Amino acid sequence: MHRRIIVPGALAAASLLLAIPASAASHSPGAPGIGDPYYPDYGNGGYDVSHYDLRLKYQPATDELEGTATISARTTQDLSSFDLDFLLDVSEVRVNGAKAAFAGSGAHELVVTPRAPLAKGTPITVVVRYSGVPSTKSAYGFTTWHRTPDGAIAADEPEAAWWWFPSNDHPSDKATYDVSVAVPDGTQAISNGTLQSTSSKLGWTRWNWRENKPQATYLATLALGRFDITTGTSEGGVPVVNAYSRDLGDEDGAARASVERTGELVDWLSGYFGPYPFSSAGGYVPNTTTGFALETQTRVYYSPRQFANGSNTSVVVHELAHQWYGDSVSVKGWKDIWINEGFARYAQWLWSEHEGEGTAQELADYVYASHPADDAFWTVKPGDPGPDDQFDAAVYDRGAVAIQALRNAVGDDAFFTILKGWPQRHAYGNASVADFQKYAEQVSGKPLAALFDTWLFQPVKPGAPAARAASLANASAAVPRPRSWARIEATNDVHAR
């Protein structure tokens, strides 16, 4: 969703210079990164989080944020210290009730040294008290905290949490959330899941949100400002909460005409992907200058720019498809991004087919024919694109062509069984491209290694024999552009700033 850079290893934690008692000799610091080769310093080793409880207070006029984060976790090794990913100013840290030493390290690390070392398998409660002005903080030259005329937004990928809560910031460590935010009366605070309650006192209103299903840290979102909030229930029984900045201007009508169809589109996607996996659905459109949309769990973030040319149900389909492919089933590592983006793009193709504006096959043919063999498009490997190309158009478009090739190889019956079964097989967990291939082989009864290698891992355009086997057009064929293509192509920058 922004620059694709590999960051250097985090500096050694300052707290590690502290003397360690002899009884702790067998204990060691948790790694400052979780081990993802795309982003070596993202996430942390040594523990696994089960729940985040965030109690916050925000002043829109000054962008001041105060917070107490209570993190429930369990150690996965004998720990002398551990890291949290965080940027704001910390005043106190407690581990299991006792004050702990802490120090900043590297670009975004908070190193915590408990009073006593922690044995593997120990349940821990970490309390972090903090404050700061998120818009003044940056890491690696960027920020994911987006100011608006009446507040701010926290939304980005592959990272967003550092600016508003301390975390183990990697999709492989998912947790449930309670987010409670006090804002001045007349301002709203919107987050993931369901609104549990609101209360007002002395000029402040507190909003209490709960996401009761495991959620990756980058999918946690916070919207602070003046919103018009709409609520309803889809025909299939899914509660829907949408919100629109009150100063959207010319984009207001088109945004509402698109996002207010969320309930209808959730029900439609359920026909392909199975039951909706969460307790609520919806989206919000803040008054920002950003250009992207993001599948923040249950409460999708949409930039107003997505609706600059009128209503855009295609982008809503894309982000809602992620609720199954990306949110409920999350990547094991960032190299597995095809499972998120290829299937969200393919959902747009299915919507095009539903709307009578071009079949999935016609769209696959058009993509294949539109890119000659020497086009750099084919050098990107959707199955492992590298951090620089993680959100390249090829991950979306070539990734969707690969899905159509799979469909043609296994037949519609097996294909749609795979499409619906996968989110249930790995519900609320993590999975890789290799896991998906194995599952597709199990369901279809066919060997698929060659097909996956050809369409996802070879940095060349698949030749005519492979294309014909996948029922795709030859490179020289004159393939008409499907009517839906302009709207689908307009979402190619959905994850780019």
ZIWOCOR-V987734 format. One record per residue. N is the residue number from 1. SS is DSSP state (~ for helix, > for strand, _ for the rest). D_CENTER is the distance of its C-alpha to the mean C-alpha in Angstrom with 2 decimals. Layout:
n:ss:d_center
N:SS:D_CENTER
N:SS:D_CENTER
This chain:
n:ss:d_center
1:_:9.85
2:_:13.02
3:_:15.77
4:_:15.52
5:_:17.82
6:_:18.73
7:_:19.74
8:_:22.96
9:_:23.38
10:_:23.44
11:_:26.97
12:_:28.81
13:_:28.31
14:~:31.27
15:~:31.76
16:~:32.52
17:~:35.81
18:_:36.91
19:_:39.50
20:_:38.33
21:_:40.85
22:~:42.55
23:~:41.15
24:~:37.66
25:_:38.70
26:_:36.75
27:_:33.53
28:>:31.22
29:>:28.28
30:_:24.73
31:_:23.15
32:_:21.38
33:_:18.61
34:_:17.15
35:_:18.45
36:_:15.77
37:_:17.99
38:_:15.52
39:_:15.05
40:_:18.04
41:_:17.81
42:_:14.25
43:_:14.43
44:_:17.98
45:_:20.57
46:_:23.00
47:>:21.27
48:>:18.71
49:>:17.33
50:>:17.83
51:>:17.52
52:>:16.86
53:>:19.45
54:>:19.09
55:>:22.20
56:>:22.10
57:>:24.53
58:>:23.82
59:>:26.45
60:_:25.33
61:_:28.55
62:_:28.06
63:_:24.30
64:>:25.38
65:>:23.06
66:>:24.60
67:>:22.93
68:>:23.64
69:>:20.92
70:>:22.16
71:>:20.27
72:>:21.49
73:>:21.32
74:>:23.62
75:>:24.92
76:_:24.66
77:_:27.56
78:_:30.55
79:>:29.19
80:>:31.17
81:>:28.20
82:>:24.42
83:>:21.76
84:>:19.04
85:>:16.66
86:_:17.96
87:_:19.79
88:_:21.81
89:>:25.41
90:>:26.10
91:>:29.42
92:>:29.44
93:>:27.81
94:>:29.19
95:>:28.69
96:_:30.27
97:_:32.22
98:>:33.75
99:>:33.11
100:_:31.37
101:>:31.75
102:>:28.83
103:>:28.44
104:>:26.05
105:>:25.56
106:_:24.07
107:_:21.54
108:_:19.34
109:>:20.90
110:>:22.71
111:>:25.19
112:>:26.59
113:>:29.96
114:_:31.10
115:_:34.78
116:_:35.30
117:_:33.48
118:>:31.23
119:_:32.02
120:_:29.57
121:_:28.39
122:_:29.03
123:>:27.06
124:>:26.25
125:>:25.49
126:>:24.42
127:>:25.11
128:>:24.15
129:>:25.85
130:>:24.73
131:>:25.10
132:>:24.72
133:>:23.88
134:~:20.25
135:~:21.12
136:~:23.68
137:_:21.36
138:_:19.91
139:>:18.96
140:_:19.71
141:_:20.84
142:>:17.83
143:_:16.29
144:_:13.05
145:>:15.27
146:>:16.55
147:>:20.00
148:>:21.38
149:_:25.10
150:_:24.89
151:>:22.09
152:>:18.66
153:>:14.91
154:>:12.17
155:_:8.97
156:_:7.70
157:_:6.02
158:_:6.88
159:_:8.52
160:_:9.50
161:~:11.25
162:~:14.41
163:~:15.78
164:_:16.05
165:_:16.07
166:_:17.03
167:>:14.81
168:_:14.36
169:_:11.27
170:_:10.05
171:_:8.00
172:_:11.59
173:_:12.69
174:_:11.32
175:>:13.49
176:>:14.70
177:>:15.08
178:>:17.97
179:>:17.57
180:>:21.01
181:>:21.66
182:>:25.14
183:>:25.64
184:>:28.94
185:_:30.36
186:_:29.31
187:_:25.79
188:>:22.85
189:>:19.87
190:>:16.91
191:_:14.03
192:_:12.27
193:_:14.58
194:>:18.27
195:>:20.68
196:>:23.18
197:>:25.72
198:>:26.82
199:>:29.91
200:>:31.87
201:>:34.24
202:_:36.10
203:_:34.10
204:>:30.61
205:>:28.35
206:>:25.95
207:>:22.93
208:>:21.74
209:>:18.43
210:>:17.47
211:>:14.53
212:>:16.65
213:>:14.35
214:>:12.43
215:>:8.97
216:_:6.88
217:~:7.78
218:~:5.03
219:~:4.32
220:_:8.07
221:_:9.77
222:>:13.46
223:>:15.71
224:>:19.35
225:>:22.14
226:_:24.46
227:>:22.92
228:>:24.51
229:>:22.85
230:>:23.57
231:>:23.43
232:>:24.48
233:>:24.15
234:_:23.52
235:_:26.49
236:_:24.86
237:_:24.59
238:_:20.95
239:>:21.00
240:>:19.39
241:>:18.81
242:>:18.43
243:>:19.29
244:>:20.76
245:>:22.09
246:_:25.86
247:_:26.47
248:_:24.41
249:~:27.71
250:~:28.12
251:~:24.55
252:~:24.93
253:~:26.64
254:~:24.43
255:~:21.23
256:~:22.86
257:~:24.27
258:~:20.83
259:~:18.61
260:_:21.57
261:_:21.45
262:~:18.25
263:~:20.47
264:~:22.39
265:~:19.47
266:~:17.86
267:~:21.34
268:~:21.77
269:~:18.63
270:~:19.82
271:~:22.84
272:~:21.00
273:~:18.25
274:_:20.14
275:_:19.94
276:_:16.99
277:_:15.32
278:_:14.90
279:_:17.53
280:>:16.67
281:>:15.00
282:>:15.06
283:>:13.90
284:>:15.24
285:>:16.83
286:>:17.93
287:_:20.66
288:_:18.90
289:_:19.91
290:_:16.47
291:_:16.06
292:_:12.45
293:>:10.38
294:>:6.71
295:_:5.68
296:_:5.76
297:_:7.43
298:_:11.01
299:_:11.26
300:>:9.81
301:>:10.48
302:>:13.14
303:>:15.33
304:~:19.01
305:~:19.53
306:~:17.86
307:~:21.00
308:_:23.58
309:_:25.41
310:_:25.44
311:_:23.51
312:_:20.54
313:~:19.74
314:~:18.30
315:~:15.14
316:~:14.91
317:~:15.39
318:~:12.68
319:~:9.91
320:~:11.74
321:~:12.06
322:_:8.39
323:_:9.36
324:_:11.53
325:>:10.20
326:_:6.73
327:_:6.62
328:_:10.34
329:>:10.80
330:>:8.32
331:>:9.55
332:_:12.53
333:_:12.30
334:~:10.62
335:~:13.67
336:~:12.59
337:_:10.15
338:~:12.83
339:~:12.03
340:~:8.84
341:~:10.54
342:~:14.12
343:~:14.03
344:~:12.29
345:~:15.01
346:~:17.59
347:~:16.97
348:~:18.05
349:~:21.07
350:~:21.93
351:~:21.83
352:~:24.11
353:~:26.39
354:~:26.45
355:_:27.41
356:_:30.08
357:_:28.78
358:_:28.46
359:_:27.80
360:~:25.09
361:~:28.00
362:~:29.18
363:~:25.82
364:~:25.63
365:~:29.22
366:~:28.58
367:~:25.75
368:~:27.96
369:~:31.03
370:~:29.50
371:_:28.73
372:_:31.92
373:_:32.09
374:_:32.20
375:_:29.05
376:~:26.48
377:~:23.96
378:~:25.27
379:~:24.97
380:_:21.16
381:_:20.41
382:_:17.31
383:_:17.62
384:_:17.43
385:_:17.17
386:_:17.29
387:~:15.29
388:~:17.31
389:~:16.45
390:_:12.90
391:_:12.25
392:_:15.95
393:~:17.27
394:~:18.72
395:~:15.50
396:~:15.20
397:~:18.93
398:~:20.49
399:~:17.75
400:~:18.79
401:~:22.40
402:~:21.96
403:~:20.92
404:~:24.02
405:~:26.09
406:~:25.04
407:~:25.99
408:~:29.33
409:~:29.99
410:~:29.57
411:_:30.62
412:~:29.07
413:~:29.91
414:~:28.18
415:~:25.24
416:~:24.41
417:~:25.04
418:~:22.43
419:~:19.92
420:~:20.50
421:~:21.20
422:~:18.23
423:~:15.78
424:~:18.73
425:~:19.70
426:_:16.50
427:_:15.43
428:_:13.29
429:_:13.54
430:>:12.55
431:>:14.29
432:_:15.27
433:~:16.84
434:~:20.15
435:~:19.45
436:~:18.81
437:~:22.02
438:~:23.93
439:~:22.93
440:~:23.89
441:~:27.15
442:~:27.90
443:~:27.51
444:~:29.28
445:_:31.86
446:_:31.61
447:_:31.01
448:_:28.02
449:~:27.79
450:~:29.58
451:~:27.50
452:~:24.15
453:~:25.77
454:~:27.20
455:~:24.23
456:~:21.34
457:~:23.12
458:_:26.24
459:_:26.12
460:_:28.67
461:_:29.09
462:_:30.12
463:_:33.82
464:~:35.73
465:~:36.46
466:~:32.83
467:~:32.04
468:~:34.97
469:~:33.98
470:_:30.60
471:_:32.50
472:_:31.22
473:_:33.48
474:_:35.38
475:_:34.45
476:_:37.71
477:_:37.35
478:_:37.29
479:_:34.25
480:_:33.96
481:_:30.79
482:_:29.27
483:_:29.32
484:_:25.59
485:~:24.82
486:~:24.96
487:~:22.34
488:~:20.04
489:~:20.72
490:_:20.01
491:_:16.30
492:_:16.34
493:_:15.35
494:_:12.41
495:_:10.25
496:_:13.33
497:_:15.06
